[in-house]
Amino acid sequence: MPLWKIAFRSIQFRLLSSVLTAFSMSLGVALIVIVLVIHGVLSDSFNKGAQGYDLIIAGKGSPLDVVLSTVFYIKPPASTVPGTYLKMFQSGQYAHLTEAAIPVCIGHYFRGASIVGTSREFFTELKFLGNQSYSFAEGGNFSLDNQLAPFTAVVGSQASKKAGLKIGDTFQAAEVKGQDPDADHKPFKVVGILNPTGTPNDNVIFVDIDGFYDMHDIPEDQDTPEQNTPEQNTREQDTHEHSTHEHSTQRNLSAILLMTKQDTPRPEGMAVDPNSPDFNPAAVLAEHAYVNIDAMKLPQLLDETVDIQAVQPVKEITVLLGSIVGNIQMVLLFLAVLVVFVAGIGTMVSIYNSMSERKQEIAIMRALGARRFTMMSIILLESILLSLGGGALGLLLGHVLIGGMSPWITEYTGIIVRSWSFQWTEVMLVPGLIILASLVGFLPAAVAYKQDVATSLAP
């Protein structure tokens, strides 16, 4: 009979003790799985949440504060950007380096959700989580109606639930978080609700940037106008876009989200001659494009100006994760590993205590021809099977708990975590558990190795 079957039969013979031992191991493994998965999804969401744009043009100050206010909306902006810079990126001296420049104004709240003023291009030009485009669960983008447009809103998936907003609802902003809406503010009308993105934008209410500035200028007898017909919207689209651009460049902004051009068309006359002795096939692939060196230098150029800076969000988020979130993960992992280690000690104690009951069993097997090393291997295999069984149960338990906590995590953080979210580091649990089981099983295995047959069989 294979040794692992003998070890398995031994586990079955002490079923209750074995189950409790494996369960204690599974709790520690489940805790490790939860820490690894949630931290992995959190890091991925943090890193990719700001990948829809390359730079944040903001006022002078802490770059990390700029990211915390512009990407995560967890603090008000410390400074502003003159709106004239928006025109420089859209049609001025830096336009040839810019793929898109999106104005952003941050401030005001409604039922705990941050209100962000921006333009229609936020949802059409920017991406999230790599290369995903924004889409609408209901409704659509800001209205093109010149009268209604400045006072329309697009609501994030979580913000719509927390604030109780649906298509067609109107609301008024509050200047301080937690306060009641200000009746002196112009009401906004909800025209779109975004699909979940797994980014901080799920918890935000976006409003047309002109309305963000003009919400204080409310006539006493003026209600929110009705939306025009599609034909009227089409005729007025160009007029509204021109108006938004002009107004944005005349006012201060919280920030400008910038997408730079990473490559540009190769100038004519630079094609590679295939008949040339220096012909390189790889050069043919690059014949129509080359890296835009000027765009790469743009952050340095802007940082030299007096009143603005260019912040690279991915760089700052990496620092944030490494200096704060990473340290928290290490503490949680240490505690989880400690739980697993304690469970391993419990496995050793359980097997060691059973050795006195198994003296005769071991002696009989030795008398039938089993070697000392064989008995030692059986005990080690028993420890490994208990650890791997507990590890498998812990892996399953961890992902089940993640699935159970997923709605709560999404509601309070906006981060989408699913039960089948998997981190490659979980694979390292298998060899780790085998090593731990071998270490904790060595003492009882050594006892079995040294056991004297004659003494154990004596009446």
Residue pairs with C-beta under 8 A, 6 or more apart in sequence:
3 374
3 377
3 378
3 381
4 381
4 385
6 378
7 378
7 379
7 381
7 382
7 385
8 385
10 358
10 378
10 382
11 18
11 382
11 385
11 386
12 18
14 354
17 350
17 354
18 350
18 386
20 350
21 343
21 346
21 347
21 350
21 386
21 390
22 386
22 387
22 389
22 390
22 393
23 390
23 393
24 342
24 343
24 346
24 390
25 340
25 343
25 344
25 346
25 347
25 386
25 387
25 389
25 390
25 391
25 393
25 394
25 433
26 390
26 391
26 392
26 393
26 394
26 397
27 339
27 343
27 394
27 397
28 336
28 337
28 339
28 340
28 341
28 342
28 343
28 394
29 340
29 390
29 391
29 393
29 394
29 395
29 397
29 398
29 429
29 433
30 394
30 395
30 397
30 398
30 401
31 335
31 336
31 339
31 398
32 333
32 336
32 337
32 340
32 394
32 398
32 429
33 394
33 395
33 397
33 398
33 399
33 402
33 426
33 429
34 398
34 401
34 402
35 329
35 332
35 333
35 336
36 333
36 423
36 425
36 426
37 398
37 399
37 402
37 417
37 421
37 422
37 423
37 426
38 402
38 409
38 417
39 325
39 329
39 332
40 421
40 423
40 425
41 415
41 416
41 417
41 421
42 325
42 415
43 321
43 325
44 129
45 129
45 198
45 199
45 415
45 416
46 317
46 320
46 321
46 325
47 314
47 317
47 318
47 321
48 128
48 129
48 130
48 199
49 71
49 72
49 128
49 129
49 198
49 199
49 200
49 201
49 317
50 67
50 71
50 313
50 314
50 317
51 127
51 128
51 129
51 130
51 314
52 126
52 127
52 128
52 257
52 259
53 100
53 102
53 126
53 257
53 258
53 259
53 313
54 258
54 259
54 260
54 312
55 257
55 258
55 260
55 298
55 299
55 302
55 310
55 311
55 312
55 313
56 66
56 67
56 70
56 71
56 255
56 256
56 257
56 258
56 310
56 311
56 312
56 313
57 81
57 85
57 89
57 255
57 256
57 257
57 258
57 302
57 308
57 309
57 310
57 311
58 66
58 70
58 77
58 79
58 81
58 254
58 255
58 256
58 308
58 309
58 311
59 77
59 78
59 79
59 80
59 81
59 307
59 308
59 309
60 79
60 307
60 308
60 309
61 78
61 79
61 309
62 78
63 309
63 311
63 312
63 316
64 316
64 319
64 320
65 75
65 78
66 77
66 78
66 255
66 309
66 311
66 316
67 311
67 313
67 316
67 317
67 320
68 74
68 75
69 75
69 76
69 77
69 78
69 106
69 254
69 255
70 77
70 104
70 106
70 254
70 255
70 257
70 313
71 200
71 313
71 317
72 200
73 106
73 114
73 116
73 200
73 203
73 204
76 106
76 107
77 106
77 107
77 254
77 255
80 252
80 253
80 254
81 252
81 253
81 254
81 255
81 256
81 307
81 308
82 252
82 253
82 307
82 308
83 103
83 248
83 249
83 250
83 251
83 252
83 253
84 249
85 253
85 256
85 308
86 101
86 103
86 245
86 248
86 249
86 253
86 256
87 245
87 249
88 94
88 95
89 95
89 98
89 101
89 256
89 258
90 98
90 101
90 245
94 298
96 261
96 264
96 294
97 260
97 261
97 292
97 294
97 295
97 298
98 258
98 259
98 260
98 261
99 125
99 259
99 260
99 261
100 121
100 125
100 126
100 257
100 258
100 259
101 256
101 257
101 258
101 259
102 118
102 119
102 121
102 122
102 125
102 126
102 256
102 257
102 258
103 117
103 118
103 119
103 209
103 248
103 253
103 256
104 116
104 117
104 118
104 122
104 209
104 253
104 254
104 255
104 256
104 257
105 116
105 117
105 118
105 209
105 212
105 213
105 253
105 254
106 114
106 116
106 117
106 254
106 255
107 115
107 175
107 212
107 254
108 114
108 115
108 173
108 174
108 175
108 185
108 212
108 215
109 115
109 173
109 174
109 175
109 176
109 177
109 178
109 179
110 163
110 171
110 172
110 173
110 174
110 181
110 205
111 162
111 163
111 164
112 162
112 163
112 177
112 178
113 155
113 156
113 159
113 162
113 163
113 203
113 204
113 205
114 177
114 203
114 204
114 205
115 173
115 204
115 205
115 206
115 207
115 212
116 204
116 205
116 206
116 207
117 206
117 207
117 208
117 209
117 211
117 212
117 213
118 206
118 207
118 208
118 209
119 142
119 208
119 209
119 244
119 248
120 141
120 142
120 241
120 244
122 134
122 206
122 257
123 134
123 141
123 154
123 194
123 206
124 134
124 141
125 259
126 134
126 257
126 259
127 133
128 134
128 197
128 198
128 199
128 201
129 197
129 198
129 199
132 197
134 194
134 195
134 197
135 194
135 195
136 154
136 192
136 193
136 194
136 195
137 157
137 193
137 194
137 195
138 166
138 167
138 192
138 193
139 154
139 167
139 190
139 191
139 192
139 193
140 191
140 192
141 154
141 191
141 192
142 149
142 152
142 153
142 154
142 191
142 192
142 208
143 149
143 152
143 191
143 208
143 227
143 233
144 233
144 234
144 236
144 237
144 240
145 225
145 227
145 228
145 232
145 233
145 236
145 240
146 236
146 239
146 240
146 243
147 225
147 228
148 189
148 224
148 225
148 226
148 227
148 228
149 208
149 210
149 211
149 240
150 208
150 210
150 211
150 214
151 186
151 187
151 188
151 189
151 207
151 208
151 211
151 214
151 215
151 224
152 188
152 189
152 190
152 191
152 207
152 208
152 211
153 165
153 171
153 188
153 189
153 190
153 191
153 192
153 205
153 206
153 207
153 208
154 190
154 191
154 192
154 193
154 194
154 205
154 206
154 207
155 163
155 165
155 190
155 192
155 193
155 194
155 205
155 206
156 193
156 194
156 197
156 201
156 202
156 203
156 204
156 205
156 206
156 414
157 193
157 194
157 195
157 196
157 197
157 202
158 196
158 202
158 203
158 410
158 411
158 414
159 165
159 202
159 203
159 204
159 205
160 166
160 190
160 193
161 411
162 203
162 411
163 171
163 205
165 171
165 190
165 193
165 205
166 190
166 193
167 190
167 191
167 192
167 193
168 189
168 190
169 189
169 190
170 187
170 188
170 189
170 190
170 224
171 181
171 187
171 188
171 190
171 205
172 181
172 182
172 183
172 185
172 186
172 187
172 188
172 215
173 181
173 182
173 185
173 188
173 215
174 180
174 181
174 182
175 182
184 216
184 218
185 215
185 216
185 218
186 211
186 214
186 215
186 216
186 217
186 218
186 224
187 224
188 207
188 211
188 215
188 224
189 224
191 227
194 201
194 202
196 202
196 410
196 416
198 414
198 415
198 416
199 414
200 414
201 414
202 414
203 414
207 215
208 244
209 244
209 247
209 248
210 243
210 244
210 247
210 248
213 247
213 251
227 233
228 236
258 310
260 292
260 295
260 298
261 292
261 295
262 291
262 292
262 295
263 289
263 290
263 291
263 292
264 289
264 290
264 292
265 288
265 289
266 286
266 287
266 288
266 289
266 290
270 287
271 287
272 279
272 280
272 283
272 284
272 287
273 279
274 284
298 310
299 310
299 312
302 308
302 309
302 310
303 309
303 310
340 433
340 436
341 436
343 390
344 387
344 436
344 437
344 439
344 440
345 440
347 383
347 386
347 387
347 437
347 440
347 441
348 383
348 440
348 441
348 443
348 444
351 379
351 382
351 383
351 386
351 441
351 444
352 443
352 444
352 447
354 444
355 444
355 447
355 448
358 448
359 451
359 456
360 456
360 457
362 375
362 448
362 451
362 456
363 451
363 453
363 456
363 457
364 457
365 374
365 375
366 372
366 375
366 451
366 453
367 453
367 457
372 448
372 449
372 450
373 449
375 445
375 448
375 449
375 451
376 445
376 446
376 448
376 449
377 445
378 448
379 441
379 444
379 445
379 448
380 437
380 438
380 441
380 442
380 445
382 441
383 437
383 438
383 440
383 441
383 444
383 445
384 433
384 434
384 437
384 438
384 441
386 437
387 433
387 434
387 436
387 437
388 430
388 433
388 434
388 437
390 433
391 429
391 430
391 433
395 426
395 429
399 419
399 420
399 421
399 422
400 419
402 417
402 418
402 419
402 421
403 418
403 419
404 419
405 417
406 416
406 417
406 418
406 419
409 415
409 417
410 416
410 417
